[in-house]
Amino acid sequence: MKRAYIFVDNLKIGGYQRLSLDQAYALSDLDYTVTMIVLSPRLEWTAAIIEKEQLELKKIELLESKNSRVVLLKLFYRLFPSSQSHNLFISHSLRATFVLRLVNILTRRNLSINTTLHQLPRLSHLAQRIKRFIYAQFTSQLYCFSKAAEIGWYKQFGDKFEGALVRYTKPIKTLRNGIYLDRLPEKHLVGEDQSKPRIIYLGRLSFWKGLDTIKKLASSEELCEFAFVLMVPAITAQDFQELKTILGERLTVIEGKSVASFQSQSRDVHIYPANYGKEVEFIESISLNCLEMCAIGIPSVVTSGGLVTWPELLETGLVKQVDWLNIGEVANAIKLSQNIELSPVELSRIRALVDINRQIENLFEINSLN
C-alpha cells in the first residue's frame, strides 16, 4: 500500500492550505492512502469544513495534533513504527519537519522529508527568518513556490552571505504551484453575455494583497462600468461599509466560500494587486488564485515584475502586468482583458500547464534522483 503524509500548521483558508488539499486529492487519484496531520485545533479547520464532501470522497484522513514538539514526537513515533522509505512525506510546516528529522535520528528510520516554504523571506522579521532558515536545514528536500523565493532565500541575510548559503546549506529548488482541476467550476460557466463586466478579487483582504488599491479602483471613474466581486474568507465591517459607500449595488461580497462555487461570467477580469513593499527586491505576481482563474479562462491583471516563475502565462496574453499606482494604466489593462477569449485548444494548454499533477510528477522525479 502506498501512503502519503501531508503536514500543515493549520487548515484555515489560505494559499498553502489550498495547495496541500489539492496535493492530497491528486495523490488519492494516484491510489495513495493520504493522511493530513494538522497542527491546530479542529475548530479552526475552515478549509476542511468547506471541502468536507471532497475530503470524504477522496477518503483523506485528517489527524489533529497539538503544536508541541513533544506531542508531535510521540505522535510520529507511533504513526511510523518502521522504515518508511516507500512512503511520501510532504511538509508545509517547519515544526513538523524538525520533529520528523528527530524521529529519523532517534530511531534510525528512513523518512525522506519534502518541505516547501510558502513565504518570500523578506516578508519576515530577521529573527523569524533565522529560525525558519535553521529549521529548514532538517529536511531531506527543500522547495519554494517561486523563483523569487528561491533567489530571495540566498539573499535574505544580505549579499555578503549569499555565497556561503549557496555552498554550505541545504539547496532550495523551485517547485511551482498547481491546481487540482476537477474542483474548479465547469468551463461552460465562462462565456454567457452579462449586463456588466466584473472585476474579481479572491483571497484575504490585507494591505500587502492590495486592499488600498481595490478601494482606489472602486473610486475610479474609468472603471465605473464594472461591478466588483470580492470572494474572501472574511471582511471587516469598516472595509465593507467603505466599499459599499463607493460602489453601492455594484459590490458583491462572498465570504467563506470555495472557488469551486464561483460563477464566472463573460467579461470577468481577475486582479491580484500584491504590494510587497520597497524592501522586497524579488516578488511573485502569480498567486494560486491567478492559476485558478487562468485554468477557468479568466484573465488576470497582476503586479509588474513578478512573472519569472510563470513566463508562459504572460506569453498566452491571459495575464497582464501593471503599475498599480498608475490607475489609468490599470484601467486600460482591465478593459483590454475583458475582451480576451481563448479557443478550447488554448485553454487546454493552460490547464495542462497549471495542473497539480505536473507538480506531483516533478516531486517524484526530484525524489528519484536523491
N, C-alpha and C positions, 0 to 999 in steps of 0.2 A: 504493500500500500504506500502510495506517495503522499507525503504530508507536507504542508506549508504552514509556517507560523509567522504571523504578522504582528508586530509590536507597535503600539501607538500610545502617546501620553493621554489622549482623550478622543472622544468621538463627537465633538461639537461640530457645527457647520463651518468648514474651512477647507483650505487647499489640500494640505497633506492628508486630512481625514478623507476627503473625496478621493484622492489618489489611492489611499490604502484600501478603500472599499472596492474601487474599480480593479485593483490588483487581485483582491480576493475573488471577485466574480470571474475574472479571466482565468485564474488558476483553477477554480472549480470546474470551468468548462474543459480544462485540460486534465480532468479526472484526479485532481489533488483534493485531499481532505484538508480543508482550510480551518485553522483556528486563529482568531484575532484575540490578542491579550491587551487589555485596555487598562492603563494605569490611572484610572479615575473612577469615582462612584458612578454606578449605573444610571442614576437620576440625571446625570449630565450628558448622556449619550443622545443628544438631539438628532444627529445624523442617522444613528441606528434606528431611532423611533420613526423617522420619516421614511426610511427604506426597509421597514420591518418585513414587508412581503417579499422583497427581492432577497433579503438575507435568508429568509426561510426557504425560498425557492431554491437557492443555491446551496442550502444546508451549511451555511457558515456558522461555526461555533464561536460564541463570544464569551470570553472569560474576564472577570473583573479582578483587579489586584490593587492593593494599596500602593501608593507611590513611595515605597520604602525599600531601600536596598536589601535589608534583612528579609522582609516579606517576599520580595522578588527572588532572592536567592533560594529560599525554601520552596517556593512555587516551581522555579525552573528545575531544581534538583529532583522534584517529584515528577514533573512532566517529561523530563528527558533522562530516563534511567540508564540509558546505554548510548553507545556511539550513534550519532545522527548524521553520518556523512551522506546518506542518501536523501535526506530531507532538506527543505529550503527554509532559510531563516531570513526574513526581511524586517528590518528595524527602522522605524521612523521616530525612535526615542533613544537619545543618547544614554539615558539612565539604564534602559533595558540592555543596550549594547554593552555597557560597562559590566553589568551583572552577568550577562551571558558569557563574557570573557572570564569572569571569576569562576563560573561553573566549569569552563574549559580547563582552567589552571588547577582548580582544586580536585577535579575528578578525572582529568586526562581524557575528557570526551572530545570528539571531533565535531564541534559545531562551527560551520562556516557562516559567518555573520555578514549580511549585506546591509549596510547602513546608508541612508540617504539624508542629507542635510537640506532643509527647506527654507533657509533664510539667507539673504545676502549678508556676508559677515559685517559689513559696515553699519548695518541697521541695529547692531547690538552694542551695548556699552563694552568698554575694554575688558572689565572683569568677567563679563559673560562670554566674551569672545575667547578669553584664555581658558575658561572652564570647558567650553564646547570643544576647543582645539584639543585639550588634554583627553577628554572622553573619547573623541573621535579616533585616537590612536589605538583604541582597544578593539576596533572592528577588524574583520578579515578583508572586506572590500568597502571602500568609501566612495560614495557618489554624491553628486549635487544635481539640482534640477535644471541648471542653465550654464551656459558658457560664462556669463557674467559672474555667477557664483564661483565657478572654477578659477577664473582669473583673480577674483577678489579674495579667494581663500589664501593664495600665496602672497598677496599684498596686504593682508589685513593688519599686520603689525608694522607696516612701512616697507619701503623699497629695500632698505639695507638688510632686512631679514629674508627677503624673497628667495635668494639663492640657497640659504640654509634649509628653508621649508621645502623647497623642491627636492633637495638632495637627501635630507636626513629624516623626513617624516613620511607618514602614510600618504601615498599618492591618492589624489582625488580625481574621479572621472565624471564627466557629464553623462547622465542617464536621463534623456529627455522624457518629459511627462507624456502621458497618453490618456485616452478616454475609452471607457467601456461603451462602445457604440450602441449596444442593444438597449441601454436605459434612456437614450435620447428620444425626443419626440419624432414621430414619423415625418419623413421628408415632405409628404403631401400637405403638411400644415404651412409650408412656405409657398407663397405664390398667389394667394387669394387677394383680390383687389380690396383695399380698405380706404375709408374716407380720409384718414390722417396717417402720414408717416410717423414712425415712432423711434425715439431714442431709448435704447435699452441699457440699463446698468444692472449688473449681477454682482453680489458679494457684500462684504461688510462695508458700512459707511464710516470711513475714517479719514483723517487728514491725508495720510500718505497714499490712500487709494483715490484721492481726488474729490472729497466731499465739497470743498470750496469751489472747485472747478464746475461741478454739477450745478451748484447754485448760480454761478455766473452764466452758464449756458442756459439755464432756465429763464434768466432775466434778459437774454439776448433777443433783440428784435429780429435778428437774422434767422432765428430758429423758431419764430412764433407759430409757424405752421405745424410744428412737431408736437406730438404728445410724448410724455415721459413715463416710462415704466421702470420702477425700481423693484427688483426682486432681491430681497435682503433677509438675513437672519432676524434682524430687528431694527427699529428706527426709533430714535428718541422723540418725545412729544414736541420738543423745541424744533428739531430738524424738520419733522413732518409739517408743523404749523408754518414754518418759514417757507418751505417749498409749496405748500398748499396755497398760501397767500399769493405767491408769484404765479403759480400755474393754474390754480383753480381746477376746473374739470379736466384739464389736460394731464393731470397727475394720477397715476395708478401705483399704489404700493402693495406688493405681495410679500408677506412676511412668513418666514419659516417653512418654505416650500422647496421641493427639489426641482432642478431644471427639467426633470422628466415631465413635470406638469406644465411647462412653459408652452403657451400657444403662440407660435410665431405667425407673423403676417407679412404680406408683401410690403416692401419698403422699410422694413425694420433695419436699424443700424445700431450695433452694439458699441459702447465706448468703455475704454479702460484708461482713465486719466491718472495713472500712477505718478506720484510725486515723491521721489526718494530723498530729496534734499540735496544740498550742494556738496556734502561730504562724501556722497556715494558716487564714485567715479564710473563704475561699471554697473549698468542697470539692465533689468529684464522687463520687456514690454508685453510679453505674451503670458497671460495667466491661464489657468485651467479653464476659466470661463471663456476666454478667447478661443481656445481649442474647441470647446463645446459648440460655440456659435459657428465657427468655421465648419465643423462637421455637419451642422444643420444646413449650412449655406447662407448664413447671415454674416455680412461684412463687419469688421471691427475697425475702429479708429483708436490708435494707441499712442503712447508717448514716444517721441522721436529718439532714436539712438539705442534701442534695446532689442534689436531683432537678430543679433548674431547667433542666437540659438536656433531660430526658425527662419532662415533666409528664404526658404521655399515659399512661405506664406506671403511674403512681400512680392515674390515673383508671380503669384497667382492673381494679384490685384485685389484679393479679398481683404487685405489688411493695408491700411494707410497710416503713416506716421505724421504726427503734428506737434507743433509747439503750442501747448495749452494756454500759454499767455497771450497768444495771438488769436483772439476769438474769431476774427474774420477768416483766418486760415482754417480753423477748426470747423466753422460753419460751412465753408466751401467743401471740405473733405467729407463732411456728413451728407451734404446734399448730393455730391457725386456718388457716394457709396450707396445711397438708397436705390439707385437705378441699376446696380450690378445684378446680373442674372447669370447663373452658371449652368452649363449643359450637364446632363446626367454623367457624362464621362469625366468632366472636370470635377464635379462634386465627389465622384467615386475615388478619384486620385487623392483628393484632400482627406477624405475619410480614411483611406489606407495609410496616409502619412501620420495621422494623429491617433490611430488605433492603439489601444493599450497593449495589444498583443505584440506590436513591434517592440515596445519597451521590454516586455517579458522575454522575448527572443534575445534581445541584447543582453539582458541579465543572465540568461542561461549561457550565452556564448562567453561572456566575461568569466563566469564561474568555471566553465570547462577549461579555460586557459590557465587557471591558477590552481 
